[in-house]
Structure formats: structure tokens, C-alpha cells
Amino acid sequence: MVQVIEGKDRAHHAGLFETLFRARYETFVVNRRWSLPARNGLEIDQYDTDQAVYFVDIDEVGHLQGAVRLTPTTVASLTADYYPHLSDGGTALRDPFVYEGTRYIASPREKTAESNRVVKARILGAMTEWAWSYGIRHIQTVIDAPLLRSFKKVNSQTFALGSAHPYGGGKGVPGGGTCMAIRLPVTERAITEIRSYGALEYSPAPEAFAYPNAAPQFRDVA
């Protein structure tokens, strides 16, 4: 099950956040070789604020299968702060109806295509359901350019804000590659497509998102 927790409640979930920040360190610093702030095997940055909302999927044995962080672009936007050149212009990168997704992880314990689809759908589904419930219209993020096709398979309405640009020295350099900024529309169609992609069902209680830390009940179809 995906847990949804606000940054301001981080002290009350110290163990979960240590697991999350350690997984981020392993994923982005060790495996992807990104140059990120890290200490004692934990990756924490300036966007881990009280306003951040975290979606975390930890299985029954404590393995973090998936995670993503959302921040309001009006106060915390990686795209606006460091990658404005990824937009071809005409789009406000800071908007009260746009949140930004960062530190996305999809790493199921079972390394199969089916498990990967389910984990991706649970995390992206929970994120999109939450955003829909709060009137957010788009989720903005920076991705490795080759992943655009993958994101469009989950949400066909996904679109790029501009062309791809190199980062970290470009493709072929450890920690480098090509990236682009994209937006994922938050719509009923997107929610339906995500459920279909992961073969998920959803049975929310009426108050499922009455509070940001209420956990959405995304699960596999029996």
C-alpha cells in the first residue's frame, strides 16, 4: 500500500523517512552517479521541506518498491530553479495549479516486467489521485529524455515542455545524459489509464483524501 505523508510530519515517521532517503542515496548517488547532497548514506536536499508530499510504497518485508516527492511549484521547483532552459517558453514553470514530481523511484523486489508495471502504477496512480482531489491540473518533472515514451504509456496525455538537453556532461559520461521537462495532466482519463496500465482497482472511502496523509488504497486486482 502507498503511504502519503507531508514533510511537516517527517519527525513522526523517522524510520520511514530514513528508509526513503537511504533508497534515494542508493538509486541516484550510487547507481546513477548523480552529484547530489548526501551524508551518512542518506540523500536529502533543499526540496525536502514541510510543504513536500511523499508517496512511499514499502512491501511487507520492508523493501521500498516505489516513491515520489511532490512540491508546489510556487515555492519549490527544480525545473524553474535549475532547468528553465528545458521549456521552449510560453509556459509558466511556477503555477499554483502545478506541482512538481522529483526523486521518482520504481524498484520492485521482484524484478519482472509485471511487478515493475504494478509498482509504477501504484505510485503514479496514488500521486495522480491525490493531485486530482486537491484540484491540481498538472504534475511537472524533469526526466531522462528516453523515458518519455515510458511515461506516455502510463499517461498518454503526457507532453514535453521543450526539447531535450544534455546534463552532467552528456550521454556517455558517468552521471550524465540528456533530459527534458514534461507535464503529466491530472485528469480522470489519466487516472483510468494508470489503473489499466497496472491492472489495478481502487475502492476509496469517501474521506480517502480528506487529509493529505490519508493512504490511497491502490492494490493489485485479486
C-alpha positions as a printed Julia matrix, in Angstrom:
222×3 Matrix{Float64}:
   0.0     0.0     0.0
   1.18    3.53   -0.78
   1.65    5.8     2.22
   1.13    9.54    1.72
   2.96   11.77    4.19
   3.54   15.51    4.39
   7.02   16.86    5.01
   5.87   18.63    8.16
   5.16   15.22    9.7
   8.64   13.87    8.97
   9.67   13.73   12.63
   6.71   11.43   13.37
   7.81    8.96   10.67
  11.58    8.96   11.23
  12.07    5.29   10.34
  10.14    5.52    7.09
  11.99    8.65    6.01
  15.36    7.09    6.8
  14.38    4.16    4.56
  13.29    6.6     1.84
  16.4     8.8     1.99
  18.66    5.72    2.03
  16.88    4.32   -1.03
  17.28    7.66   -2.78
  21.02    7.6    -2.0
  21.39    4.09   -3.43
  19.29    4.9    -6.51
  20.61    8.3    -7.5
  24.06    8.71   -5.93
  25.42    5.15   -6.02
  23.68    3.66   -9.05
  23.09    6.69  -11.25
  26.19    8.57  -10.06
  24.43   11.89   -9.72
  26.25   14.61   -7.83
  23.76   15.23   -5.02
  24.0    16.33   -1.39
  24.39   13.2     0.71
  25.54   12.37    4.21
  25.8     9.1     6.11
  24.26    7.22    3.2
  21.18    9.45    3.06
  20.17   11.75    0.18
  18.31   14.84    1.4
  18.08   18.16   -0.44
  16.57   21.64   -0.24
  13.24   20.45   -1.61
  12.59   18.16    1.36
  10.5    20.85    3.03
   7.42   20.94    5.21
   5.34   21.6     2.06
   6.56   18.46    0.27
   4.22   15.47   -0.05
   5.74   11.99   -0.21
   4.26    8.85   -1.77
   6.06    5.77   -0.49
   5.39    2.09   -1.26
   7.12   -0.29    1.16
   6.33   -4.01    0.98
   5.75   -6.47    3.82
   9.47   -7.18    4.3
  10.47   -3.52    4.43
  11.68   -3.14    0.83
  10.98    0.27   -0.66
   9.42   -0.55   -4.02
   8.48    2.92   -5.17
   8.44    6.56   -4.17
   7.99   10.08   -5.47
   8.01   13.55   -3.92
   5.61   16.33   -4.88
   6.23   20.01   -4.18
   4.2    23.11   -5.04
   6.0    24.82   -7.92
   5.22   28.25   -6.48
   7.75   27.64   -3.71
   9.87   24.62   -4.73
  10.54   23.82   -8.37
  13.69   22.1    -9.58
  12.67   22.9   -13.17
  12.26   26.62  -12.55
  15.37   26.86  -10.36
  17.87   24.84  -12.41
  16.31   23.77  -15.73
  14.3    26.7   -17.14
  16.09   26.12  -20.48
  14.1    22.89  -20.84
  10.99   24.92  -21.59
  10.63   26.41  -25.06
   8.79   29.34  -23.5
   5.17   30.3   -23.14
   4.66   28.06  -20.11
   4.86   29.36  -16.55
   7.08   26.95  -14.65
   5.64   28.21  -11.35
   1.88   27.88  -11.14
  -0.44   27.28   -8.16
  -2.19   24.53  -10.13
   1.07   22.73  -10.99
   3.05   20.54   -8.58
   6.47   19.1    -9.3
   7.42   15.44   -9.04
  11.01   14.6    -8.15
  13.07   11.66   -6.83
  10.84    9.11   -8.56
  11.76    5.51   -7.79
  10.22    2.31   -9.16
  12.17   -0.68   -7.85
  10.05   -3.75   -7.08
  11.66   -6.56   -5.09
  10.7    -8.99   -7.83
  12.48   -7.87  -10.99
   9.81   -8.69  -13.57
   8.05   -6.55  -16.15
   4.71   -7.18  -14.46
   5.98   -6.18  -11.0
   7.52   -3.04  -12.45
   4.21   -2.05  -14.08
   2.31   -2.59  -10.84
   4.73   -0.52   -8.76
   4.81    2.29  -11.31
   1.02    2.34  -11.48
   0.62    2.33   -7.7
   3.0     5.25   -7.18
   1.91    7.33  -10.18
  -1.72    6.43   -9.52
  -1.63    7.49   -5.89
   0.15   10.7    -6.86
  -2.38   11.5    -9.58
  -5.4    10.63   -7.41
  -4.07   12.86   -4.65
  -3.42   15.72   -7.07
  -6.89   15.31   -8.6
  -8.5    15.53   -5.16
  -6.76   18.86   -4.5
  -7.56   20.49   -7.84
  -4.02   20.28   -9.2
  -4.07   20.33  -13.01
  -0.57   19.17  -13.96
   2.42   17.43  -12.46
   5.7    18.73  -13.83
   9.01   16.87  -13.77
  12.42   16.54  -15.39
  13.19   13.1   -16.82
  15.86   11.37  -18.85
  14.7    12.04  -22.39
  14.48    8.35  -23.45
  11.86    7.79  -20.71
   9.24    9.99  -22.37
   7.79    7.0   -24.24
   7.52    5.07  -20.97
   5.64    7.87  -19.24
   3.27    8.22  -22.19
   2.44    4.52  -21.89
   1.2     5.18  -18.37
  -0.47    8.53  -19.09
  -0.94    9.14  -22.82
  -1.64   12.85  -22.25
   1.93   13.44  -21.05
   3.72   16.12  -23.08
   7.15   17.74  -23.27
   7.66   21.41  -22.46
  10.59   21.67  -24.85
  13.43   19.81  -26.49
  15.99   17.6   -24.77
  19.29   18.99  -23.45
  22.43   17.31  -22.08
  23.19   17.31  -18.37
  26.17   16.24  -16.28
  28.49   16.17  -19.28
  26.0    14.45  -21.55
  25.4    10.89  -22.65
  28.32    8.55  -22.05
  29.64   10.44  -19.03
  29.06    8.78  -15.62
  26.15   10.64  -14.05
  25.3    12.39  -17.3
  22.71   12.07  -20.03
  20.0    14.01  -21.84
  16.95   15.34  -20.06
  13.68   17.08  -20.78
  10.87   18.72  -18.82
   7.44   17.16  -19.11
   3.96   17.62  -17.71
   1.52   14.89  -16.77
  -2.08   16.17  -16.96
  -4.14   15.34  -13.88
  -7.42   14.17  -15.39
  -9.99   11.4   -14.98
  -8.69    9.91  -18.21
  -5.16    9.81  -16.77
  -6.4     8.04  -13.64
  -8.22    5.46  -15.75
  -5.16    4.87  -17.94
  -2.87    4.41  -14.93
  -5.21    1.85  -13.37
  -5.41    0.0   -16.67
  -1.61    0.06  -17.13
  -1.03   -1.63  -13.79
  -4.23   -3.73  -13.75
  -5.2    -2.01  -10.51
  -8.53   -1.46   -8.86
  -9.37    1.36   -6.47
 -12.02    1.38   -3.77
 -11.71    4.7    -1.95
 -13.62    5.56    1.16
 -15.48    8.9     0.78
 -12.91   10.57    3.03
  -9.92    8.93    1.31
  -8.2    12.25    0.64
  -9.8    14.39    3.33
  -6.3    14.72    4.77
  -3.03   14.69    2.82
  -1.6    11.81    4.89
  -4.56    9.5     4.2
  -3.22    6.47    2.34
  -4.94    5.73   -1.0
  -5.93    2.1    -1.36
  -4.16    1.24   -4.62
  -3.68   -2.51   -4.82
  -3.35   -5.38   -7.26
  -6.5    -6.9    -8.7
  -7.15  -10.2    -6.89
